[in-house]
């Protein structure tokens, strides 16, 4: 259910952008790629900081991290059947 909705959204955006051309489309894709690179770099930085912080975590902090991770996985499991 969730994956099909995401697929429909991406196909709708692709159909809308397929008719676009010229300098506007090029600028749109350049801006989108810059945003994606920034988001990916922030994700990598966050993961590196998390890995560095794991050995210094207290037991309660580690348990909180595991509860949050389990909750995220449960929600993803419900969204993506």
N, C-alpha and C positions, 0 to 999 in steps of 0.2 A: 504494500500500500504506500508507504513513505517513499520508497525508491522510485516507484512509477510517477509519483507527483513531482519529484525532483527532475526526472527525465522529461516530463511534460513541460516543466518550466524552462529547462535548458533548450528544448527544441523550439519553444515559443520565442525565446530570446534569439536563437539562431535564425529562425525564420524572419524575425523583424530586422535583424542586422544583415541578412543576405541581400536585401534590397538596397541597403545603404552603400554608398560608394564615395569616392573622392577623399578629400582632405579630412572631412568630419569623421569618417569611419576609421581612418588611420590614426587620428588623434584620440579617438575613443579607445582603440585597442592599445595604444601606447599608455594611456592613463590607466586602463584596466591592468595591464601587465605590471606597471609600477606599484599599484595597490596590492596585487598578488605577491610580488617580490617582498614588499614590506611586511605583509601578513605572514608569509613563510619565514622570514628572518626573525620576526618576533616569536613565532612558535618555536623555532630552533633555540633561540636565546632562553626562552622559558623552560624548555626541556633540559638544557644544559644546567641552568640554575637549580632545577629540581633534582637532577642527578647529583650535583655537588652538595645539596642540602640533605640528602637522604642519610648519609652516615652520621650527621650531627643532630638528627631529629630525636626528640624524646619519644617515649613509647606512646604517649597520648597523641602527639602530633602525627606519628606514623599511623595510628589507628584512625584519626580523622581523615588523613589522606586516603586510606583504604576505603573508608565509608563513602567519601566523595567519588572515588574511582568506581566503586561498585554501583553507586547510584547512577552515574553517567552511563555505565555499561548496561544497566537495566533499562534506562530510558532509550538508549540506542537500540536495544533488543526489541523494545516495543514498537519503535518507529520503523525499523527496518526488519520486516518479517522474513 
